[in-house]
Amino acid sequence: MTESAEVAELSRRLDEAERERTARAAEANAAIAAAQDRSYWLDRWQFDLNAFMRTPAGPVLRAAARALRSVYRLLRA
C-alpha cells in the first residue's frame, strides 16, 4: 500500500469515526432532552417521585402502570 493510499484510508476512517461520534452525541443529547421534558412538571410541582415511591401507594401505582402498559401493548399488537 502506497503512502498516499494509506493516508487516504486513514482519512476515510477518521471521517467515519467523526460521523459516528457526532451521531452518538446527538443520541445522548436527545436522551437528555427527553429526560428533562419528563422531569419538568415534577420539578415545577415540587413533587419528589422517590419519596412517593417509598410510601405504600408507590408500589401499588407502579403495579397499576405495569398492568395498563401490558394491556396497551396487547391491544396494540
Buried (B, 14 or more C-beta within 10 A) or exposed (E): EEEEEEEEEEEEEEEEEEEEEEEEEEEEEEEEEEEEEEEEEEEEEEEEEEEEEEEEEBEEEEEEEEEEEEEEEEEEE
